[in-house]
Amino acid sequence: MHLFASLDQAISVFARGGGGGSGGSGGGGGIIVLFGYIPMHFIGAYLRRLHKKHEVLFNIVQVVGWIIAVAYTVLLVVIFRTLGVFMGIGALVGMGAGLYGWFSKITQSKKTKAALQAAVAQDSAWDEKQLEAHARDIFARFQQDWSNNNAEAMKAYLTPDYQYHNALMIYALQLAGRRNAVNNPQLQQAIVTGLDDQAGKDNDSVTIGIQASAEDQLIDVPSNTILFTDNNPFTEYWRFQRSGEKWLLAGIEQATANVWSGRASLEQFARQNGYYYSLDWGWLLLPRRGQLFGEGKFGTSDINNHVIGLYNQQLLVQLYTYVPNPKSGGKSYLIAQTNLPKSYGDIVVRHKKGLHLFGIRGLQEVSTEWPDFNKKYQVFATSPEQATSFELLNPRYMQQLEAAPFEVNIEVVDNVVYLYAPESSAANAGQYQTLLELLKLAFKEMRL
């Protein structure tokens, strides 16, 4: 069983064990929490903080954490036997809660409360009720404008950078023929969770935790059909930046985002290239067609570490990590994609591995006029004519592709081209830069 699959069962066990039933068993839940959950949560939280300070420890601290949790679980079972099993489940859940922030609730610390009181004593703009009321107002406006793909209206209450980032994301949805409608949004709670009071009025920032619910629908615009609906309540952290007398929304962080998959180096890569980075892009842009995304499923598959921007101010470029099924711990990919001015049907260009006895269903295998190319790559397409019209199928570009420090393949679905590579380790800026350079070379070959 996947380790995280025990989470729901463990919560149920806690609820039953702590219910105070008859026969003196009411203290079982307390023992499970005291000796199982709490010690591992403490260690997991410590490792989580350690990761934030030292990004290179991305994989090591997780492995160390789970080794400690499993070893501790075995020890509990040996010592306490049957009760130790439940205590062990509590220990595993505690480690997950500490490492990944499970069960996190919106709370305001004493430190934040004191800082707010000190700030409002000097400047009425820090009035807590006014800040939370402002967050509620912007929440409603943002959901409406996002649902209507109205990036222009967002200029009134977003920082220029965040407004442009949202405009790019809306453009990406439009190119995919989609709209994300957030219907009947209900905000249950808005609490100030952090602040930074600087000298002057243009560098202050405040973070407001929001708990809300909505009918979140992904709509295919051409067919006017609903691709997926998510009715789950959500928790987000909205960061506002002060500009004169205004508080402008500067970013939104999902509470469910896996901070362990985020990379500060990727955010820096995006800035250096004039692009924008977001950790969690979810399933909104998950393609429905093609070989690469054949295992993809709305609500399950994940697109993370998303970088988006314009090449030559006209071609939308996206780079991201893609996991078809995060729960199974299976394949993951690094992907760079762009939309082209014309359609090429379906084309797959992949490295030859082993005998490759099977082709690709629905596509014809195409042999090119270059023998060396045919020895290294297989080409499949809806028709040979469409494959030969694809400008990247030439020895010069494929040589550049082969020179990459990791395996890169190509898939084309109509007018969208994907450069993709199996992700063998945590995504890093060097890999993103390689894929971006290969995209730029592709633009030159295609004279775009």
C-alpha positions as CSV (number, residue, x, y, z in Angstrom):
1,M,0.0,0.0,0.0
2,H,1.2,3.5,-0.8
3,L,2.3,5.2,2.4
4,F,-0.1,8.1,2.1
5,A,-3.1,5.8,1.6
6,S,-3.2,5.1,5.4
7,L,-4.0,8.8,6.1
8,D,-7.8,8.5,6.0
9,Q,-7.8,5.3,8.0
10,A,-5.6,6.9,10.6
11,I,-7.9,9.9,11.0
12,S,-10.8,7.5,11.5
13,V,-8.9,5.5,14.1
14,F,-8.1,8.8,16.0
15,A,-11.8,9.7,16.0
16,R,-12.9,6.4,17.3
17,G,-10.1,6.0,19.8
18,G,-10.6,9.5,21.3
19,G,-14.4,9.1,21.7
20,G,-14.3,8.1,25.4
21,G,-16.1,4.8,24.9
22,S,-17.0,2.4,27.7
23,G,-14.7,-0.2,29.3
24,G,-11.8,2.1,30.0
25,S,-10.8,2.3,26.3
26,G,-11.3,6.1,25.9
27,G,-7.7,6.9,26.5
28,G,-6.5,4.9,23.5
29,G,-6.7,7.8,21.2
30,G,-4.6,9.9,23.6
31,I,-1.9,7.3,23.7
32,I,-1.8,7.0,19.9
33,V,-1.4,10.8,19.6
34,L,1.0,11.1,22.5
35,F,3.4,8.3,21.6
36,G,2.7,8.0,17.8
37,Y,1.6,11.2,16.2
38,I,3.3,13.9,18.2
39,P,6.9,12.8,18.1
40,M,6.9,12.2,14.4
41,H,5.1,15.4,13.7
42,F,7.7,17.3,15.6
43,I,10.6,15.6,13.6
44,G,8.7,16.1,10.3
45,A,8.1,19.8,11.0
46,Y,11.8,20.2,11.8
47,L,12.9,18.6,8.6
48,R,10.4,20.7,6.7
49,R,12.0,23.9,8.1
50,L,15.4,22.5,7.3
51,H,14.4,22.0,3.7
52,K,13.3,25.6,3.4
53,K,16.7,26.8,4.5
54,H,18.7,24.3,2.4
55,E,17.0,23.5,-0.9
56,V,19.6,21.0,-2.0
57,L,18.3,18.7,0.7
58,F,15.0,18.2,-1.3
59,N,15.1,14.4,-1.5
60,I,17.4,13.6,1.5
61,V,15.3,15.0,4.2
62,Q,12.2,13.3,3.0
63,V,13.9,9.9,2.8
64,V,15.4,10.5,6.3
65,G,12.0,11.4,7.7
66,W,10.3,8.3,6.4
67,I,13.1,6.0,7.4
68,I,12.8,7.4,11.0
69,A,9.0,7.1,10.9
70,V,9.0,3.5,9.6
71,A,11.7,2.4,12.1
72,Y,9.8,4.0,14.9
73,T,6.6,2.3,13.8
74,V,8.3,-1.1,13.8
75,L,9.6,-0.4,17.4
76,L,6.1,0.6,18.5
77,V,4.7,-2.7,17.1
78,V,7.4,-4.8,18.8
79,I,6.9,-3.1,22.2
80,F,3.1,-2.5,22.3
81,R,1.9,-5.2,19.8
82,T,-1.7,-4.6,18.7
83,L,-1.9,-1.1,20.2
84,G,1.5,-0.4,18.6
85,V,-0.1,-0.9,15.2
86,F,-2.4,2.0,15.8
87,M,0.4,4.0,17.3
88,G,2.5,3.3,14.3
89,I,-0.2,4.5,11.9
90,G,-0.3,7.7,14.1
91,A,3.5,8.0,13.7
92,L,3.3,7.7,9.9
93,V,0.5,10.3,9.8
94,G,2.5,12.5,12.1
95,M,5.5,12.4,9.9
96,G,3.4,13.3,6.8
97,A,1.7,16.1,8.7
98,G,5.0,17.5,9.7
99,L,6.8,17.1,6.4
100,Y,3.9,18.3,4.1
101,G,1.6,20.4,6.3
102,W,-1.4,18.0,6.4
103,F,-4.3,19.2,8.5
104,S,-3.0,22.8,8.5
105,K,-5.6,25.2,9.7
106,I,-5.6,29.0,9.4
107,T,-4.5,30.5,12.6
108,Q,-3.1,33.8,13.7
109,S,0.0,33.6,15.8
110,K,0.6,35.7,18.9
111,K,3.6,37.2,17.1
112,T,1.3,38.3,14.2
113,K,-1.3,39.7,16.5
114,A,1.3,41.8,18.4
115,A,2.8,43.0,15.1
116,L,-0.6,44.1,13.9
117,Q,-1.3,46.0,17.0
118,A,2.0,47.8,16.8
119,A,1.5,48.6,13.1
120,V,-2.0,50.0,13.5
121,A,-0.9,52.2,16.3
122,Q,1.2,54.0,13.8
123,D,-0.9,53.7,10.6
124,S,-4.6,53.0,10.3
125,A,-4.1,51.1,7.0
126,W,-3.1,48.1,9.2
127,D,-6.6,47.9,10.8
128,E,-7.2,44.2,10.9
129,K,-11.0,44.3,10.2
130,Q,-10.4,46.6,7.2
131,L,-7.7,44.3,5.8
132,E,-9.9,41.2,6.1
133,A,-12.9,43.1,4.6
134,H,-10.6,44.1,1.7
135,A,-9.5,40.5,1.2
136,R,-13.2,39.4,1.0
137,D,-14.0,42.1,-1.6
138,I,-11.0,41.2,-3.8
139,F,-11.8,37.5,-3.4
140,A,-15.2,38.0,-5.0
141,R,-13.9,40.3,-7.8
142,F,-11.1,38.0,-8.6
143,Q,-13.3,34.9,-8.9
144,Q,-15.6,36.7,-11.2
145,D,-12.9,38.1,-13.5
146,W,-11.0,34.8,-13.6
147,S,-14.2,33.0,-14.5
148,N,-14.8,35.4,-17.4
149,N,-11.2,35.4,-18.6
150,N,-11.2,39.2,-17.9
151,A,-7.5,39.9,-17.3
152,E,-8.0,43.6,-18.1
153,A,-10.4,44.2,-15.1
154,M,-7.7,42.6,-12.8
155,K,-5.4,45.6,-13.4
156,A,-7.5,47.6,-10.8
157,Y,-6.6,45.3,-7.8
158,L,-3.5,43.2,-8.8
159,T,0.1,44.2,-8.8
160,P,1.4,44.7,-12.4
161,D,3.5,41.6,-12.2
162,Y,0.7,39.4,-10.9
163,Q,-1.8,40.8,-13.3
164,Y,0.5,39.9,-16.3
165,H,1.1,36.4,-14.9
166,N,-2.7,35.9,-14.7
167,A,-3.1,37.3,-18.2
168,L,-0.7,34.8,-19.5
169,M,-2.5,31.9,-17.7
170,I,-5.8,33.1,-19.1
171,Y,-4.2,33.2,-22.6
172,A,-3.0,29.6,-22.1
173,L,-6.5,28.5,-21.2
174,Q,-7.9,30.3,-24.3
175,L,-5.4,28.6,-26.5
176,A,-6.5,25.3,-25.1
177,G,-10.1,26.3,-25.8
178,R,-11.0,26.3,-22.1
179,R,-12.5,28.5,-19.4
180,N,-12.3,27.9,-15.6
181,A,-15.6,29.0,-14.1
182,V,-15.7,29.4,-10.3
183,N,-19.4,29.4,-9.5
184,N,-21.0,30.4,-6.3
185,P,-17.8,31.2,-4.4
186,Q,-18.4,31.3,-0.6
187,L,-15.7,32.7,1.7
188,Q,-16.0,31.2,5.2
189,Q,-12.9,32.7,6.8
190,A,-10.3,35.4,6.2
191,I,-7.6,35.9,8.8
192,V,-4.4,37.9,8.7
193,T,-1.6,35.3,9.1
194,G,1.5,37.4,8.4
195,L,2.7,40.9,7.7
196,D,5.8,42.9,6.9
197,D,5.7,46.5,8.0
198,Q,8.4,48.5,6.2
199,A,9.3,52.1,6.2
200,G,7.1,54.1,3.9
201,K,3.9,52.9,2.1
202,D,5.2,51.0,-0.9
203,N,7.0,48.0,0.6
204,D,4.5,46.8,3.1
205,S,2.9,43.4,2.6
206,V,0.3,41.3,4.4
207,T,-0.8,37.7,4.0
208,I,-4.4,36.7,4.6
209,G,-5.4,33.1,5.0
210,I,-8.7,32.2,3.2
211,Q,-11.0,29.3,3.6
212,A,-13.7,29.0,1.0
213,S,-15.8,26.7,-1.2
214,A,-17.1,26.9,-4.8
215,E,-18.3,24.9,-7.7
216,D,-15.0,24.9,-9.7
217,Q,-15.7,23.9,-13.3
218,L,-13.3,23.4,-16.2
219,I,-15.2,24.1,-19.4
220,D,-14.4,23.2,-23.0
221,V,-15.5,26.3,-24.8
222,P,-15.9,25.0,-28.4
223,S,-18.2,22.2,-27.3
224,N,-19.6,24.0,-24.3
225,T,-19.1,20.8,-22.2
226,I,-17.8,20.5,-18.6
227,L,-14.5,18.6,-18.5
228,F,-14.3,18.4,-14.7
229,T,-16.0,19.8,-11.6
230,D,-14.3,20.2,-8.2
231,N,-16.6,21.0,-5.3
232,N,-14.0,20.5,-2.5
233,P,-13.5,23.4,-0.1
234,F,-10.1,25.0,-0.3
235,T,-7.6,26.9,1.7
236,E,-5.4,29.6,0.2
237,Y,-3.0,32.3,1.3
238,W,-3.4,35.6,-0.4
239,R,-0.5,38.0,-0.3
240,F,-1.2,41.8,-0.7
241,Q,1.4,44.4,-1.5
242,R,0.9,48.0,-0.5
243,S,1.1,50.7,-3.1
244,G,0.4,54.1,-1.7
245,E,-3.0,53.9,-0.1
246,K,-4.0,50.7,-1.9
247,W,-3.4,47.0,-1.1
248,L,-2.9,45.1,-4.3
249,L,-3.0,41.4,-4.6
250,A,0.5,40.1,-5.4
251,G,0.1,36.3,-5.3
252,I,-2.0,33.3,-4.2
253,E,-0.5,30.2,-2.6
254,Q,-2.5,27.0,-2.4
255,A,-2.4,25.3,1.0
256,T,-2.5,22.0,-0.8
257,A,0.6,22.7,-3.0
258,N,3.4,20.3,-2.3
259,V,6.1,22.7,-1.2
260,W,8.6,19.8,-1.5
261,S,8.2,19.8,-5.3
262,G,8.8,23.5,-5.5
263,R,12.3,24.8,-6.5
264,A,13.6,28.3,-5.7
265,S,16.1,27.8,-8.6
266,L,13.2,27.4,-11.0
267,E,11.6,30.7,-9.8
268,Q,15.0,32.3,-10.4
269,F,15.2,30.7,-13.8
270,A,11.8,32.2,-14.7
271,R,12.8,35.7,-13.6
272,Q,16.1,35.6,-15.5
273,N,14.2,34.8,-18.7
274,G,11.4,37.3,-18.2
275,Y,8.9,34.5,-17.4
276,Y,6.7,33.7,-14.5
277,Y,6.8,30.7,-12.1
278,S,4.0,29.1,-10.0
279,L,4.4,25.9,-8.0
280,D,0.9,24.3,-8.4
281,W,-0.9,24.6,-11.8
282,G,-3.1,21.5,-11.0
283,W,-5.0,20.0,-13.9
284,L,-6.5,23.1,-15.6
285,L,-4.1,22.8,-18.6
286,L,-4.0,19.0,-18.8
287,P,-4.3,18.1,-22.5
288,R,-6.9,15.5,-23.4
289,R,-5.2,14.2,-26.6
290,G,-1.9,12.6,-27.5
291,Q,0.4,9.8,-26.5
292,L,2.2,11.7,-23.7
293,F,-1.0,12.5,-21.9
294,G,-2.8,9.3,-22.5
295,E,-2.7,8.3,-18.8
296,G,-3.7,11.8,-17.7
297,K,-6.8,12.3,-15.7
298,F,-8.5,15.4,-14.4
299,G,-8.5,15.7,-10.7
300,T,-5.7,13.1,-10.4
301,S,-2.8,14.1,-12.7
302,D,-0.5,17.0,-11.6
303,I,1.2,19.8,-13.5
304,N,3.6,21.6,-11.1
305,N,6.6,23.9,-11.3
306,H,4.9,25.8,-14.1
307,V,6.9,28.5,-16.0
308,I,5.1,30.6,-18.5
309,G,6.1,33.5,-20.8
310,L,6.1,34.9,-24.3
311,Y,8.9,34.3,-26.9
312,N,9.5,37.3,-29.1
313,Q,6.3,38.8,-27.5
314,Q,4.1,36.5,-29.6
315,L,4.6,32.7,-29.0
316,L,3.4,31.3,-25.6
317,V,6.0,29.1,-24.0
318,Q,5.3,26.8,-21.0
319,L,7.6,24.5,-19.1
320,Y,6.5,22.3,-16.3
321,T,6.7,18.9,-14.5
322,Y,3.9,16.4,-15.3
323,V,2.9,13.4,-13.2
324,P,0.1,11.3,-14.7
325,N,-0.7,9.5,-11.5
326,P,0.9,11.0,-8.3
327,K,-0.6,8.4,-6.1
328,S,1.1,5.5,-7.8
329,G,4.5,7.1,-7.7
330,G,5.0,6.1,-11.4
331,K,6.3,8.1,-14.4
332,S,7.0,11.8,-14.4
333,Y,8.1,14.1,-17.1
334,L,9.7,17.4,-17.8
335,I,7.8,19.2,-20.6
336,A,8.3,22.3,-22.7
337,Q,5.4,23.2,-25.0
338,T,4.4,25.9,-27.4
339,N,1.5,26.6,-29.8
340,L,2.4,26.9,-33.5
341,P,0.6,28.9,-36.2
342,K,-0.4,25.8,-38.2
343,S,-1.5,22.2,-37.5
344,Y,0.6,19.2,-38.3
345,G,-1.8,16.4,-37.2
346,D,-0.3,13.9,-34.7
347,I,3.5,13.2,-34.8
348,V,5.7,11.4,-32.3
349,V,9.5,11.4,-32.6
350,R,11.1,9.1,-30.0
351,H,14.4,7.5,-29.3
352,K,14.9,3.9,-30.3
353,K,15.1,1.7,-27.3
354,G,15.5,-2.1,-27.5
355,L,13.5,-3.8,-30.2
356,H,10.4,-1.6,-30.0
357,L,8.2,-4.4,-31.3
358,F,5.1,-2.3,-31.1
359,G,4.1,0.8,-32.9
360,I,1.6,3.5,-31.8
361,R,-2.0,2.8,-32.3
362,G,-3.6,5.0,-34.9
363,L,-0.3,6.3,-36.2
364,Q,1.9,5.1,-39.1
365,E,5.6,4.6,-38.7
366,V,7.4,6.9,-41.1
367,S,11.0,6.4,-42.5
368,T,12.9,9.5,-43.2
369,E,15.4,10.0,-46.0
370,W,18.3,10.1,-43.5
371,P,19.7,6.6,-42.6
372,D,21.6,7.8,-39.5
373,F,18.4,9.5,-38.2
374,N,16.4,6.3,-38.7
375,K,18.9,4.3,-36.7
376,K,18.4,6.5,-33.7
377,Y,14.8,7.7,-33.8
378,Q,11.4,6.4,-34.7
379,V,8.8,8.6,-36.3
380,F,5.0,8.0,-36.2
381,A,2.4,10.3,-37.7
382,T,-1.2,10.4,-38.9
383,S,0.2,10.4,-42.4
384,P,3.7,10.5,-44.0
385,E,2.8,13.8,-45.7
386,Q,2.2,15.6,-42.5
387,A,5.4,14.2,-41.0
388,T,7.5,15.5,-43.9
389,S,6.0,18.9,-43.6
390,F,7.2,19.2,-40.0
391,E,10.3,21.4,-40.2
392,L,12.0,20.0,-37.1
393,L,12.4,16.6,-38.8
394,N,15.8,17.3,-40.2
395,P,19.3,16.1,-39.3
396,R,20.5,19.5,-38.1
397,Y,17.8,19.9,-35.4
398,M,17.8,16.2,-34.4
399,Q,21.6,16.5,-33.8
400,Q,20.9,19.4,-31.5
401,L,18.2,17.4,-29.8
402,E,20.6,14.4,-29.4
403,A,23.3,16.6,-27.9
404,A,21.1,17.5,-24.9
405,P,22.5,16.1,-21.6
406,F,19.4,14.0,-21.2
407,E,16.9,12.2,-23.5
408,V,14.5,14.5,-25.2
409,N,11.6,13.4,-27.4
410,I,9.0,15.3,-29.5
411,E,5.2,15.0,-29.8
412,V,3.0,17.2,-31.9
413,V,-0.8,17.3,-31.4
414,D,-2.4,19.5,-34.1
415,N,-0.7,22.9,-33.6
416,V,0.9,22.1,-30.2
417,V,4.5,20.8,-30.0
418,Y,5.8,19.2,-26.8
419,L,9.5,18.6,-26.1
420,Y,9.5,16.1,-23.2
421,A,12.0,14.1,-21.1
422,P,11.5,11.4,-18.5
423,E,12.1,13.1,-15.1
424,S,14.7,10.9,-13.4
425,S,15.3,13.3,-10.5
426,A,14.0,16.6,-9.1
427,A,13.5,19.2,-11.8
428,N,16.2,21.8,-11.8
429,A,16.9,25.1,-13.6
430,G,19.6,23.5,-15.8
431,Q,17.1,21.1,-17.3
432,Y,14.5,23.9,-17.8
433,Q,17.2,26.0,-19.5
434,T,18.1,23.1,-21.8
435,L,14.5,22.6,-22.9
436,L,14.0,26.4,-23.4
437,E,17.1,26.5,-25.6
438,L,15.8,23.6,-27.7
439,L,12.5,25.4,-28.1
440,K,14.3,28.5,-29.3
441,L,16.3,26.4,-31.8
442,A,13.0,25.0,-33.0
443,F,11.6,28.5,-33.5
444,K,14.7,29.3,-35.7
445,E,14.2,26.1,-37.7
446,M,10.6,27.0,-38.3
447,R,11.4,30.7,-38.9
448,L,9.1,31.9,-36.2
